[in-house]
Amino acid sequence: MKRAFNEYFDLSVGKNAKGEMVLREYKLQRQIRNSVKFKQQQTVKKLEELNLLDLIEKKPDEEKIRSAIQLGLLHEEDLEGCKTVNTSQAIYVKYLSSK
């Protein structure tokens, strides 16, 4: 059923878009979650080129990288090709009580 609901939402609201529908006394919702990860090798190399060694701990420190971006020390474009984005879909069903 999950596949059928996701196919319906893909067609009605678009791939990887949240949506909802009401069937009698039930509301179905699709939530979309994205997680972003920095590719270790490329990110370390780029940070070394930019002389931002404080942002490296054997692997990229994502919290420090986000802080550096917020402070303007680093730009998203500087890390182009260093991130991966994972998307997951979730279907929620809620019973709607009659009024």
C-alpha atoms as an extended CHARMM CRD file, in Angstrom:
* protein
*
        99  EXT
         1         1  MET       CA              0.0000000000        0.0000000000        0.0000000000  PROA      1               0.0000000000
         2         2  LYS       CA              2.8560000000        2.3610000000        0.7970000000  PROA      2               0.0000000000
         3         3  ARG       CA              4.0670000000        2.1100000000       -2.8020000000  PROA      3               0.0000000000
         4         4  ALA       CA              0.5640000000        2.8730000000       -4.1150000000  PROA      4               0.0000000000
         5         5  PHE       CA              0.2310000000        5.9470000000       -1.8920000000  PROA      5               0.0000000000
         6         6  ASN       CA              3.6750000000        7.2020000000       -2.9070000000  PROA      6               0.0000000000
         7         7  GLU       CA              2.8280000000        6.6920000000       -6.5930000000  PROA      7               0.0000000000
         8         8  TYR       CA             -0.4220000000        8.6410000000       -6.0740000000  PROA      8               0.0000000000
         9         9  PHE       CA              1.4210000000       11.5200000000       -4.4050000000  PROA      9               0.0000000000
        10        10  ASP       CA              4.1600000000       11.4460000000       -7.0800000000  PROA      10              0.0000000000
        11        11  LEU       CA              1.4800000000       11.9390000000       -9.7320000000  PROA      11              0.0000000000
        12        12  SER       CA             -0.6950000000       14.4300000000       -7.8450000000  PROA      12              0.0000000000
        13        13  VAL       CA              1.8740000000       16.7180000000       -6.1500000000  PROA      13              0.0000000000
        14        14  GLY       CA              5.1940000000       15.6630000000       -7.7030000000  PROA      14              0.0000000000
        15        15  LYS       CA              8.1340000000       13.4710000000       -6.7760000000  PROA      15              0.0000000000
        16        16  ASN       CA              9.6430000000       14.2120000000       -3.3850000000  PROA      16              0.0000000000
        17        17  ALA       CA              6.8980000000       16.7310000000       -2.5700000000  PROA      17              0.0000000000
        18        18  LYS       CA              4.8150000000       16.5820000000        0.5670000000  PROA      18              0.0000000000
        19        19  GLY       CA              1.0970000000       16.1400000000        0.2000000000  PROA      19              0.0000000000
        20        20  GLU       CA             -2.0790000000       15.0500000000        1.8970000000  PROA      20              0.0000000000
        21        21  MET       CA             -5.4340000000       13.5730000000        1.0390000000  PROA      21              0.0000000000
        22        22  VAL       CA             -8.6020000000       12.7190000000        2.9530000000  PROA      22              0.0000000000
        23        23  LEU       CA            -10.3490000000        9.3760000000        2.4810000000  PROA      23              0.0000000000
        24        24  ARG       CA            -13.5910000000        9.2570000000        4.4480000000  PROA      24              0.0000000000
        25        25  GLU       CA            -12.5170000000        9.6850000000        8.0710000000  PROA      25              0.0000000000
        26        26  TYR       CA             -8.7780000000        9.2420000000        7.4640000000  PROA      26              0.0000000000
        27        27  LYS       CA             -6.1770000000       11.7730000000        6.4570000000  PROA      27              0.0000000000
        28        28  LEU       CA             -3.0410000000       10.4940000000        4.7100000000  PROA      28              0.0000000000
        29        29  GLN       CA              0.0330000000       12.6840000000        4.6820000000  PROA      29              0.0000000000
        30        30  ARG       CA              3.3430000000       12.2260000000        2.9610000000  PROA      30              0.0000000000
        31        31  GLN       CA              6.3150000000       13.9020000000        4.5670000000  PROA      31              0.0000000000
        32        32  ILE       CA              9.6540000000       14.3200000000        2.8150000000  PROA      32              0.0000000000
        33        33  ARG       CA             12.9310000000       14.3320000000        4.6960000000  PROA      33              0.0000000000
        34        34  ASN       CA             16.3150000000       15.2810000000        3.2620000000  PROA      34              0.0000000000
        35        35  SER       CA             19.6400000000       14.5760000000        4.8740000000  PROA      35              0.0000000000
        36        36  VAL       CA             22.8040000000       16.1950000000        3.5840000000  PROA      36              0.0000000000
        37        37  LYS       CA             26.2270000000       14.6420000000        4.1020000000  PROA      37              0.0000000000
        38        38  PHE       CA             29.5990000000       15.9840000000        3.0410000000  PROA      38              0.0000000000
        39        39  LYS       CA             31.7580000000       13.6250000000        0.9780000000  PROA      39              0.0000000000
        40        40  GLN       CA             34.7690000000       13.0730000000        3.2130000000  PROA      40              0.0000000000
        41        41  GLN       CA             37.6670000000       13.0110000000        0.7550000000  PROA      41              0.0000000000
        42        42  GLN       CA             36.5210000000       15.9050000000       -1.4510000000  PROA      42              0.0000000000
        43        43  THR       CA             35.5100000000       18.0850000000        1.5170000000  PROA      43              0.0000000000
        44        44  VAL       CA             38.8090000000       17.5880000000        3.3800000000  PROA      44              0.0000000000
        45        45  LYS       CA             40.7550000000       18.3920000000        0.2060000000  PROA      45              0.0000000000
        46        46  LYS       CA             38.6900000000       21.5500000000       -0.4170000000  PROA      46              0.0000000000
        47        47  LEU       CA             39.0010000000       22.7430000000        3.1970000000  PROA      47              0.0000000000
        48        48  GLU       CA             42.7880000000       22.2010000000        3.0460000000  PROA      48              0.0000000000
        49        49  GLU       CA             42.9470000000       24.2330000000       -0.1950000000  PROA      49              0.0000000000
        50        50  LEU       CA             40.9850000000       27.0050000000        1.5250000000  PROA      50              0.0000000000
        51        51  ASN       CA             43.3380000000       26.8130000000        4.5330000000  PROA      51              0.0000000000
        52        52  LEU       CA             40.4390000000       26.0890000000        6.8900000000  PROA      52              0.0000000000
        53        53  LEU       CA             42.1720000000       23.3040000000        8.7940000000  PROA      53              0.0000000000
        54        54  ASP       CA             40.2180000000       24.0260000000       11.9990000000  PROA      54              0.0000000000
        55        55  LEU       CA             37.1590000000       22.6090000000       10.2310000000  PROA      55              0.0000000000
        56        56  ILE       CA             38.7660000000       19.1880000000        9.7610000000  PROA      56              0.0000000000
        57        57  GLU       CA             38.8400000000       16.3170000000       12.2840000000  PROA      57              0.0000000000
        58        58  LYS       CA             39.8580000000       13.1670000000       10.3940000000  PROA      58              0.0000000000
        59        59  LYS       CA             36.4940000000       13.7410000000        8.7350000000  PROA      59              0.0000000000
        60        60  PRO       CA             34.6740000000       16.9960000000        7.9370000000  PROA      60              0.0000000000
        61        61  ASP       CA             33.0540000000       18.4870000000       11.0470000000  PROA      61              0.0000000000
        62        62  GLU       CA             29.5950000000       19.2280000000        9.6680000000  PROA      62              0.0000000000
        63        63  GLU       CA             28.5720000000       21.4080000000       12.6040000000  PROA      63              0.0000000000
        64        64  LYS       CA             31.6650000000       23.6110000000       12.2320000000  PROA      64              0.0000000000
        65        65  ILE       CA             31.1810000000       23.7560000000        8.4620000000  PROA      65              0.0000000000
        66        66  ARG       CA             27.5720000000       24.9470000000        8.8960000000  PROA      66              0.0000000000
        67        67  SER       CA             28.7570000000       27.5410000000       11.4480000000  PROA      67              0.0000000000
        68        68  ALA       CA             31.4950000000       28.7410000000        9.0830000000  PROA      68              0.0000000000
        69        69  ILE       CA             28.9080000000       29.1130000000        6.3070000000  PROA      69              0.0000000000
        70        70  GLN       CA             26.6140000000       31.0910000000        8.6310000000  PROA      70              0.0000000000
        71        71  LEU       CA             29.5130000000       33.3530000000        9.6430000000  PROA      71              0.0000000000
        72        72  GLY       CA             30.4540000000       33.9310000000        6.0230000000  PROA      72              0.0000000000
        73        73  LEU       CA             33.8960000000       32.2940000000        6.3500000000  PROA      73              0.0000000000
        74        74  LEU       CA             32.8710000000       29.6440000000        3.8540000000  PROA      74              0.0000000000
        75        75  HSD       CA             30.3640000000       29.6440000000        1.0040000000  PROA      75              0.0000000000
        76        76  GLU       CA             28.1110000000       26.7890000000       -0.1230000000  PROA      76              0.0000000000
        77        77  GLU       CA             29.6610000000       27.0880000000       -3.6240000000  PROA      77              0.0000000000
        78        78  ASP       CA             33.1120000000       26.3870000000       -2.1650000000  PROA      78              0.0000000000
        79        79  LEU       CA             31.9550000000       22.8630000000       -1.2960000000  PROA      79              0.0000000000
        80        80  GLU       CA             30.2120000000       22.1160000000       -4.5860000000  PROA      80              0.0000000000
        81        81  GLY       CA             30.5450000000       18.4150000000       -5.3540000000  PROA      81              0.0000000000
        82        82  CYS       CA             31.3200000000       17.6000000000       -1.7080000000  PROA      82              0.0000000000
        83        83  LYS       CA             27.7820000000       16.8420000000       -0.4870000000  PROA      83              0.0000000000
        84        84  THR       CA             25.3620000000       14.0130000000       -0.9280000000  PROA      84              0.0000000000
        85        85  VAL       CA             21.6340000000       14.4100000000       -0.3120000000  PROA      85              0.0000000000
        86        86  ASN       CA             19.4620000000       11.4950000000        0.7580000000  PROA      86              0.0000000000
        87        87  THR       CA             15.6820000000       11.7540000000        0.5250000000  PROA      87              0.0000000000
        88        88  SER       CA             13.1720000000        9.5310000000        2.2660000000  PROA      88              0.0000000000
        89        89  GLN       CA              9.4080000000        9.4330000000        2.0700000000  PROA      89              0.0000000000
        90        90  ALA       CA              7.0590000000        8.7390000000        4.9690000000  PROA      90              0.0000000000
        91        91  ILE       CA              3.2990000000        8.1290000000        4.8940000000  PROA      91              0.0000000000
        92        92  TYR       CA              1.2300000000        9.0760000000        7.9430000000  PROA      92              0.0000000000
        93        93  VAL       CA             -2.4130000000        8.1340000000        8.4860000000  PROA      93              0.0000000000
        94        94  LYS       CA             -4.5590000000       10.0600000000       10.9330000000  PROA      94              0.0000000000
        95        95  TYR       CA             -8.1040000000        9.1820000000       11.9850000000  PROA      95              0.0000000000
        96        96  LEU       CA            -10.4260000000       12.1740000000       11.7100000000  PROA      96              0.0000000000
        97        97  SER       CA            -13.1760000000       12.0030000000       14.3040000000  PROA      97              0.0000000000
        98        98  SER       CA            -16.6760000000       13.0020000000       13.1920000000  PROA      98              0.0000000000
        99        99  LYS       CA            -18.0010000000       16.2700000000       14.5450000000  PROA      99              0.0000000000
